[in-house]
Every structure is written in structure tokens, then in C-alpha cells.
Amino acid sequence: MGRVIKGQGRFEAEELASVGTAREMLAQVERLRERARQEGFEEGTARAAALLVLAEQIRRGAVERAMEDVVDLSLNVAGALHERAAREDPAIVMSVAKEALERMGNARPVILRVAPTEALAAEDLVVRCSGCVKVVAEDGIEAGGCIVESSTGTVDARVPTRLEALRRALILSRGSKNGGDA
């Protein structure tokens, strides 16, 4: 009988040692699991942050394209309305021509290029203003616009040129309101 007791005692000692080892292993597994969870959380957080940055870039690009489309559409409508109004009322081009001539100051000689349909009205304006301006009817200039040339420079007051300048000013204005950030 002594042997059985001894055997059982050794068995219990080995069993207790293995239980201690199992507990250590479980604790180690639990530490590994926690570390993996934390690393996974950190990786997931980093990926989510990167996706948020990408989503914001996409959003900003879409907003910028939409704003440019709105500006372009608005300017197209304004151009069409201006052309229609200029065809119906030649005084419109005369106000544009007068403004362009004023930008030239006292520079002489001056050439005022206008649409053929507006040449007579431009001649009348020149007679009233200064008389030192030569009016040239030019097919490439649409109703409502003009080009004024002198030895000091050129003022391009054609409708597409003025609308493009307005478009650039609107885009720049939008950029400055956002701190240069579109």
C-alpha cells in the first residue's frame, strides 16, 4: 500500500505542477490576446484615420468641382444674357467702349475695334468723347464687346475675356475665403 500512496503523491505533485503551468500558460495567452487586441485596435484606428483623410480629400475635390461648375454655368448664363441685351440695345457696347477708352487715359492714337453691327454707334461715341479715336468694324468681335488699342497697351473688353476675368476672380476669391484651401 505504501507504493500506491507514494504513487498518488507523486501524481498529485505532478498534477499540481501542471496546473500551475497551465495557469501560467492561460495568463500568457490572456496577455497575448490583450496585446493583439490593442495592436489590432491601434491598426484599425490608424486605418480609419487614413480613410477619413482620404474621404475629406475626395469631398473637397467634389465641392471644388461643383463650385467651378456653378461658376462656369453662371458665367455662361451671364454671357448669353449680355449678348442678347447687346443685340437689343447698342448702348451697352458704348458703355463698355467708354469705360475701355477711359482706361487708356490720354494715350493717342487709339483704335476702337467693335462688332460690325455696332460700328455706327461707336463712331457717334468717338465724336462725343474725343474725336481722336479710329473705329474699326471687326467680324471677330461679338456684339457687346470691344478692343481698345493704343501705343500704351490694349484693353480687351470682349465678353468672353471679361467673363474669364470674372471667373478667375471668383475662383481666387473663393480660395482666399477658405484660407487658400479649396
Beta strands, then each sheet from edge to edge (+ up, - down):
strand 1: 110-114
strand 2: 133-137
strand 3: 146-150
strand 4: 153-156
sheet 1: 2+ 1+ 3- 4+
end
